[in-house]
Amino acid sequence: MATHETTRDSLYIDGGWVPPSGSGTIDVIDSTTEEVMGTVPEGTSQDVDRAVAAAKSAFPAWSARPVAERTAFLTKVAERLTAGTGSLADLITHEVGMPRILSEIVQVGLPLNSFATAAQVATDFTWEQTVGNSLIVREPIGVVGCITPWNYPLHQIAAKVALALAAGCTVVVKPSEVAPLNAFVLADMIDEVGLPDGVFNLVSGFGPVVGEAIAAHKDVDMVSFTGSTRAGKRVTEVAAATVKRVALELGGKSANVILSDADLDVAVPDGVGKCYFNSGQTCSALTRMLVPRDKLAEVEELARTAAESFTPGDPFDPATRLGPLVSSAQRDRVRMYIDKGLGEGARLVTGGAETPEGLDTGFFVAPTVFSDVTRDMTIAREEIFGPVLVIMPYDTEDEAVEIANDTDYGLAGGVWSADAEHATAVARRLRTGQVEVNGGGFNPMAPFGGYKQSGNGREFGSFGLEEFLEVKALQR
């Protein structure tokens, strides 16, 4: 599989491609070949200043446009994404490593949905209401800084940008430096549809420079950040100086609670898949499988069989079910956690830290399952972000709920039972932002976000639109 290098030497600011203020560049590495597949500018705080100034200048006119006019632009972007689906799926597969067939459905399909549905969300939204003698109006918050991760790079940009623009905000986007090329393609599309100058701006670069400059900027009214909990804490600290709104979608260590009457033949393979999706590089991955102690041996064998069916390899090969991790740093981090699990006494069911056979090139980690994992073990408490499942036995349903909630995180979860109402009742007890009941599918219009250190605020649908709005009361 050849890697074709793409060089992007400009930033998108104030409606055009402009040279960066500095001369630094960032290499983008193909996760499968380990070759340089492209370069982007290493932006500076001066570039952020230019982008924010453009967004601030564009805000009055953009926010004054009728909703129908704003969302018409978003529909046009969705049309461009539809036309470019194949090439974008190829690009993101090279950047991130997700199997190509899934990239088309997820890595491009979800952002396409965000732009396509933003018009309907904004059209159906209640922008004004009367409460007593007050007219309550909702208005765009202003300039939004969007700082996004590498695991679902275009999806996370679209989830923020589409609804922020629909709300009447203007945006400055900093994509992850690990997988930024797709963001430049999106900027090309936005330029093609003729979005007014300054409404969308793109500055690539490193988090400690560009990200912090966005978070600290006095003319940025809100920061919407998706990434690690550690980085989210730093964004919050920097943003606090200007008391701006900060929306955070952060890490997770989500529990999949399999109750005693669940159909294990269905629940266990589904749970393994929910852990390994995108090679485990998913903040909402169901990485802790909680099972009745008397069914532990049966679950282990089902999990082993399911895990070993996730064939690692070239993500462009249709037979591949598990692509590489995104980088050498991420691969080494996951291997470190596997070694730590072994060192702390967890029992390895399958996989391990060794390089999968025949895959010496590429950032691959074998699909791994641990069992007899206890709450105090590192692999039960920290986000690994790789294809590593931990199986944790419990003795009572109350203990299962206690284990599920015994975490700093609260992003997602799952509950399985033969009785759907019982599963729903247990799901209500989980302190987390989203719960799959008997494998319920992901809904891109439902609110997505976390409790505790998984973040603040919600994305998607009307709940996501509300994040970008201020509320004003007019007393009459």
Secondary structure, 3 states (H helix, E strand, C coil): CCCCCEECCCEEECCEEECCCCCCEEEEECCCCCCEEEEEECCCHHHHHHHHHHHHHHHHHHHHCCHHHHHHHHHHHHHHHHHCHHHHHHHHHHHHCCCHHHHHHHHHHHHHHHHHHHHHHHHHCCCEEEECCEEEEEEECCEEEEECCCCCHHHHHHHHHHHHHHHCCEEEEECCCCCCHHHHHHHHHHHHCCCCCCCEEECCCCHHHHHHHHHHCCCCCEEEEECCHHHHHHHHHHHHHHCCEEEEECCCCCEEEECCCCCHHHHHHHHHHHHHHHHHCCCCCCCEEEEEHHHHHHHHHHHHHHHHCCCECCCCCCCCCECCCCCHHHHHHHHHHHHHHHHCCCEEEECCCCCCCCCCCCCCCCCEEEECCCCCCHHHHCCCCCCEEEEEEECCHHHHHHHHHCCCCCCCEEEECCCHHHHHHHHHHCCCCCCEECCCCCCCCCCECCCHHHEECCECHHHHHHHCEEEEEEEC
